Amino acid sequence: MEELLKRPTKRRGFYVEMRLLHKNGRQQQQLEKNSCFKYYKWVLWFSLTLYFFSSYFISHNKPIPLSRTHFSNSKSNLPSRALIESVNTTSLQHPTRGALEDLKIYVYELPSKYNTDWLSNERCSNHLFASEVAIHRALLNDDVIRTFDPYEADFFFVPVYVSCNFSTVNGFPAIGHARTLISSAIQLISSQYPFWNRTHGSDHVFVASHDYGACFHAMEDRAIADGIPEFLKKSIILQTFGVKYQHPCQEVENVVIPPYVSPEGENGHMEKI
C-alpha cells in the first residue's frame, strides 16, 4: 500500500491520496470486502488522529492560520509518510496502538431513512461515491476507536448517505436532496443530544464523497453559487473532492479521502495488468 499525506496551501483540511494494491489471484468475496472496510477504517483512524492532535497543538500554542499550515510531501520532511508506506496487511489487521487508541469517535444511530434504507439498491454500497457507506461500516465494526459513550468522544460521526439517490434518467447519483437530508439529521441530533449545540458542530464529521464535496451539487457553477451550507461551515467534512488551489467548496475543515473502489473492481483491474 502506498499513501501520500499532505496539507495543501491556501485552503483548510488535509489531503490524503492512496492507492490500494491487491495480491495476484482471487480471494473469497467476503474476505475482500472485510479487507476493504479495514482499509477505510485505518484511513479514517489515521487521518482523524492527525487532525485531532494537530488541532490540539494549535489550540495550546501560538495560533497559526490554518491556511498557512503546510505538510510537505517530501520523505525527509514528513516522518508520517514512512509510517504509512511501511503498513502491510498484517499491520492493518492490528493497527499500531499507543497514542492512536486514545482517539474516540461516537457514531450516531440515526433512523434508517438517513442511511441503511438506501442500501435496498445494491449500487449504493459499490459505486464510486460509496465511501460514505464503507466508512460508516468500518466505524461500526471498530472496537478500538468507536465509543458507545458520547461523553468520552473526541469526534461525532453523522452517517447520512446522500449519494445513493440514483437518477432514473441517466443512472447518475442525484444529490439535490442532500442539503435537506443532512439539515434534517442535524435538527434531530441537536434536539436529542447536547453535543452539536456544545460546539456548534465543530467536532462532528460528515462524508461528502461526491463531486464538489461540501457544496453538495454535481455541477461546479451551481456548487460555487450555492456554496457550503451554513449549518456545515463549522463541521469536518470527509470529501473526495480536492484541488491544490483555493476553491469555495473547500472552505471548510476537510479531510480529502480517495473515491471508493470495490474489491471486485480492483481485482478485475489487476488481472488485466
C-alpha positions as CSV (number, residue, x, y, z in Angstrom):
1,M,0.0,0.0,0.0
2,E,1.2,3.4,-0.8
3,E,-0.2,6.6,0.7
4,L,0.7,10.2,0.5
5,L,-0.5,12.6,3.1
6,K,0.0,16.3,2.8
7,R,-1.6,19.6,3.8
8,P,-2.4,21.8,0.8
9,T,-1.7,25.5,0.9
10,K,-4.3,28.3,0.7
11,R,-7.1,26.1,2.0
12,R,-8.2,24.2,5.0
13,G,-8.1,20.5,5.6
14,F,-5.9,17.5,4.9
15,Y,-5.1,15.8,1.6
16,V,-4.9,12.1,1.6
17,E,-4.0,10.3,-1.6
18,M,-3.9,6.5,-1.6
19,R,-3.6,3.5,-3.9
20,L,-4.6,0.1,-2.8
21,L,-2.6,-2.8,-4.2
22,H,-4.1,-6.3,-4.1
23,K,-2.1,-9.5,-4.3
24,N,-2.5,-11.5,-7.5
25,G,-5.3,-14.1,-7.5
26,R,-8.8,-14.1,-6.2
27,Q,-9.8,-14.3,-2.6
28,Q,-13.2,-15.1,-1.3
29,Q,-15.6,-12.2,-1.9
30,Q,-16.5,-11.7,1.8
31,L,-12.8,-11.6,2.8
32,E,-12.1,-8.9,0.2
33,K,-15.0,-6.8,1.5
34,N,-13.8,-7.1,5.1
35,S,-10.3,-6.1,4.0
36,C,-11.7,-3.1,2.2
37,F,-13.6,-2.0,5.3
38,K,-10.5,-2.4,7.4
39,Y,-8.6,-0.3,4.9
40,Y,-11.1,2.5,5.2
41,K,-11.2,2.2,9.0
42,W,-7.4,2.6,9.1
43,V,-7.5,5.6,6.8
44,L,-10.2,7.3,8.9
45,W,-8.4,6.4,12.1
46,F,-5.1,7.8,10.9
47,S,-6.5,11.0,9.2
48,L,-8.7,12.0,12.1
49,T,-6.0,11.3,14.7
50,L,-3.6,13.5,12.8
51,Y,-6.3,16.2,12.6
52,F,-7.1,15.8,16.3
53,F,-3.6,16.1,17.5
54,S,-2.8,19.0,15.1
55,S,-5.9,20.8,16.4
56,Y,-4.8,20.2,20.0
57,F,-1.3,21.5,19.3
58,I,-2.6,24.7,17.5
59,S,-5.1,25.4,20.3
60,H,-2.5,25.1,23.0
61,N,0.2,27.2,21.3
62,K,0.5,30.4,19.4
63,P,-2.3,30.5,16.9
64,I,-1.2,29.6,13.3
65,P,-3.6,30.4,10.4
66,L,-4.8,27.1,9.0
67,S,-4.4,28.3,5.5
68,R,-0.7,28.7,6.1
69,T,-0.1,25.3,7.6
70,H,1.6,23.0,5.2
71,F,2.7,19.4,5.4
72,S,5.5,18.7,2.8
73,N,5.2,15.7,0.6
74,S,8.9,15.0,0.8
75,K,10.1,11.9,2.6
76,S,12.7,13.9,4.6
77,N,10.1,16.4,5.9
78,L,7.2,14.0,6.6
79,P,8.1,11.3,9.0
80,S,4.5,10.0,9.0
81,R,4.9,9.0,5.3
82,A,7.4,6.4,6.3
83,L,4.9,5.0,8.7
84,I,2.2,4.9,6.0
85,E,4.5,3.2,3.5
86,S,5.5,0.5,5.9
87,V,2.0,-0.6,6.6
88,N,1.1,-4.1,5.2
89,T,-1.9,-6.3,5.5
90,T,-0.8,-7.6,9.0
91,S,-0.5,-4.1,10.4
92,L,-3.9,-3.2,9.0
93,Q,-5.4,-6.0,10.9
94,H,-3.5,-5.0,14.1
95,P,-3.0,-1.2,13.9
96,T,-0.4,0.5,16.0
97,R,-1.7,1.2,19.5
98,G,-0.2,3.9,21.7
99,A,-1.5,7.5,21.1
100,L,-3.9,6.4,18.4
101,E,-6.0,4.3,20.7
102,D,-6.9,7.4,22.7
103,L,-8.9,8.7,19.8
104,K,-12.7,8.0,20.4
105,I,-15.5,8.5,17.9
106,Y,-19.1,8.3,18.7
107,V,-21.4,7.1,15.8
108,Y,-24.9,8.5,15.9
109,E,-27.6,5.9,15.5
110,L,-29.9,7.7,13.1
111,P,-33.3,6.5,11.8
112,S,-32.8,4.2,8.8
113,K,-34.1,6.8,6.3
114,Y,-30.8,8.6,6.6
115,N,-28.6,5.6,5.7
116,T,-29.5,1.9,5.6
117,D,-32.8,2.3,3.7
118,W,-30.7,3.4,0.7
119,L,-28.9,0.1,0.7
120,S,-32.0,-1.6,-0.9
121,N,-30.3,-0.6,-4.1
122,E,-27.1,-2.6,-4.2
123,R,-25.3,0.1,-6.1
124,C,-25.4,2.2,-3.0
125,S,-22.5,0.3,-1.4
126,N,-20.5,-0.4,-4.6
127,H,-20.4,2.7,-6.8
128,L,-17.7,5.4,-7.0
129,F,-19.2,7.5,-4.2
130,A,-19.7,4.6,-1.8
131,S,-17.0,5.8,0.7
132,E,-19.9,7.1,2.8
133,V,-21.1,3.6,3.3
134,A,-17.7,2.0,3.7
135,I,-16.5,4.5,6.3
136,H,-19.8,4.1,8.3
137,R,-19.4,0.3,8.3
138,A,-15.8,0.5,9.2
139,L,-16.6,2.6,12.2
140,L,-19.4,0.4,13.3
141,N,-17.1,-2.6,13.3
142,D,-14.2,-0.9,15.1
143,D,-13.7,-1.9,18.7
144,V,-10.9,0.5,19.4
145,I,-11.8,4.0,18.4
146,R,-15.6,3.6,18.4
147,T,-17.1,4.5,21.7
148,F,-20.7,4.0,22.9
149,D,-20.3,6.7,25.5
150,P,-20.7,10.1,23.7
151,Y,-19.3,11.9,26.7
152,E,-15.8,10.5,26.1
153,A,-15.8,11.1,22.3
154,D,-13.4,13.3,20.5
155,F,-15.4,13.3,17.4
156,F,-19.0,12.5,16.4
157,F,-19.8,10.8,13.1
158,V,-23.1,11.6,11.5
159,P,-23.9,8.7,9.0
160,V,-26.1,10.3,6.3
161,Y,-25.9,8.7,2.8
162,V,-26.6,11.3,0.2
163,S,-25.1,9.7,-3.0
164,C,-27.5,6.8,-3.3
165,N,-30.4,8.6,-4.9
166,F,-29.7,7.5,-8.5
167,S,-31.4,9.3,-11.4
168,T,-33.9,7.3,-13.4
169,V,-32.9,9.2,-16.5
170,N,-29.1,8.7,-16.6
171,G,-28.4,6.5,-13.6
172,F,-26.0,9.0,-12.0
173,P,-26.3,9.9,-8.3
174,A,-28.7,12.8,-7.9
175,I,-27.8,14.8,-4.8
176,G,-30.4,17.6,-4.9
177,H,-31.9,16.2,-1.7
178,A,-28.6,16.2,0.2
179,R,-28.8,19.5,2.0
180,T,-32.4,18.9,3.2
181,L,-31.5,15.4,4.4
182,I,-28.4,16.5,6.3
183,S,-30.2,19.5,7.7
184,S,-32.9,17.2,9.0
185,A,-30.3,14.9,10.6
186,I,-28.7,17.8,12.3
187,Q,-32.0,19.0,13.7
188,L,-32.6,15.6,15.0
189,I,-29.3,15.1,16.8
190,S,-29.2,18.7,18.1
191,S,-32.7,18.2,19.7
192,Q,-31.9,14.8,21.2
193,Y,-28.2,15.3,22.2
194,P,-26.3,18.2,23.7
195,F,-23.1,17.7,21.7
196,W,-23.9,19.6,18.5
197,N,-25.0,22.7,20.4
198,R,-22.0,22.5,22.7
199,T,-19.5,23.1,19.8
200,H,-21.8,24.2,17.0
201,G,-20.9,21.0,15.2
202,S,-17.1,21.7,15.1
203,D,-16.3,18.2,16.3
204,H,-18.9,16.5,14.1
205,V,-17.8,14.5,11.0
206,F,-19.8,14.1,7.7
207,V,-18.9,12.3,4.5
208,A,-19.3,14.1,1.1
209,S,-18.0,11.5,-1.3
210,H,-19.4,13.1,-4.5
211,D,-18.2,15.8,-6.9
212,Y,-17.6,19.3,-5.3
213,G,-17.9,17.8,-1.8
214,A,-19.2,20.1,0.8
215,C,-21.1,22.3,-1.7
216,F,-23.5,19.4,-2.4
217,H,-24.1,20.0,-6.0
218,A,-22.9,18.0,-9.0
219,M,-22.4,21.0,-11.3
220,E,-19.5,23.2,-10.4
221,D,-21.2,26.5,-11.3
222,R,-24.1,25.7,-9.1
223,A,-21.9,24.3,-6.4
224,I,-19.9,27.5,-6.3
225,A,-23.0,29.7,-6.4
226,D,-24.7,27.8,-3.6
227,G,-21.6,27.4,-1.5
228,I,-21.2,25.3,1.6
229,P,-24.4,25.1,3.7
230,E,-24.3,27.4,6.6
231,F,-25.1,24.6,9.0
232,L,-22.0,22.7,8.0
233,K,-19.4,25.5,8.0
234,K,-18.0,24.6,11.4
235,S,-18.0,20.8,10.9
236,I,-15.4,18.4,9.5
237,I,-16.1,17.0,6.0
238,L,-14.5,13.9,4.6
239,Q,-14.7,14.5,0.9
240,T,-13.3,13.0,-2.3
241,F,-13.1,16.5,-3.9
242,G,-9.8,18.1,-3.5
243,V,-7.7,20.6,-5.5
244,K,-4.4,22.3,-4.8
245,Y,-5.8,25.8,-5.4
246,Q,-8.3,27.8,-3.4
247,H,-11.8,26.6,-4.1
248,P,-15.1,27.7,-2.4
249,C,-16.1,24.1,-1.9
250,Q,-13.0,23.5,0.3
251,E,-13.6,26.5,2.6
252,V,-14.4,24.2,5.5
253,E,-12.4,21.9,7.7
254,N,-11.9,18.8,5.5
255,V,-10.1,15.6,5.0
256,V,-9.7,14.6,1.4
257,I,-10.2,10.8,1.0
258,P,-10.0,8.5,-2.0
259,P,-13.0,7.6,-4.0
260,Y,-14.4,4.1,-3.4
261,V,-13.2,1.2,-5.4
262,S,-14.8,-2.2,-4.7
263,P,-12.6,-5.2,-4.1
264,E,-14.1,-6.9,-7.1
265,G,-13.4,-3.9,-9.3
266,E,-9.8,-3.7,-8.1
267,N,-9.3,-7.4,-8.7
268,G,-10.6,-7.1,-12.2
269,H,-8.3,-4.2,-12.9
270,M,-5.2,-6.0,-11.5
271,E,-6.0,-9.1,-13.6
272,K,-5.9,-7.0,-16.8
273,I,-2.4,-5.7,-16.0
